[in-house]
Amino acid sequence: MELYDGRPENTKGRLPREIRTYDFLDALGIRYQRTDHERAGHMEACNEIDAVLDVVICKNLFLCNRQKTRFYLLMMPGDKKFKTKELSAQIGSSRLSFADPEDMLKYLDIEPGAVSIMGLMNDREGAVQLLIDEDVLAGEYLGCHPCVCTSSLKMKTRDVTEIFLPAVGHTYKTVRLMGED
């Protein structure tokens, strides 16, 4: 794997959702580094990508309440364990579960394995509430997918929270996850 500054020169074979991500970041003036890789469908693969980017790739979970009336995108460090009970108490929503792939596509234009904060640029209705673990916010940089799981990005956390999120009309709620029962 190699590390590149910015978007790929050759976009042949890349999905439109990935190119839209680069277009959006470039239009906002957000600098990012990129690496291309095989499908990263599990955290072990992400650990290799972390080493190339020199950043911790966030674990991104797309969640919903039992009634499927509230949707949440949770960003947390990949090495933390997710405990629904712990998060439910902080956001006042019981019975959280993983949202269906159809909802992921509908709201974020993302498929399983590629869940990313970048998908919020596709949530024009504001249907998804962003939740970010405090440890992610404490880092100078964060890693995420550009709406596909075959590339990963590194960008400044501050650029994401202060430029990207306002541009897509989203705010975030800080959560504190310990990974304990």
Buried (B, 14 or more C-beta within 10 A) or exposed (E): EEEEEEBBEEEEEBBEBBBBBBEBBEEBEBEBBBBBBEEBEEEEBBBBBBEBBEBBBBBBBBBBBEEEEBBBBBBBBBEBEBBBEBBBEEBEBEEBEBBEEEBBBBBBBBBEBBBBBBBBBBBEEEEBBBBBBEBBBEBEBBBBBBBBBBBBBBBBBEBBBEBBBEBBEBEBEEBEBEEEE
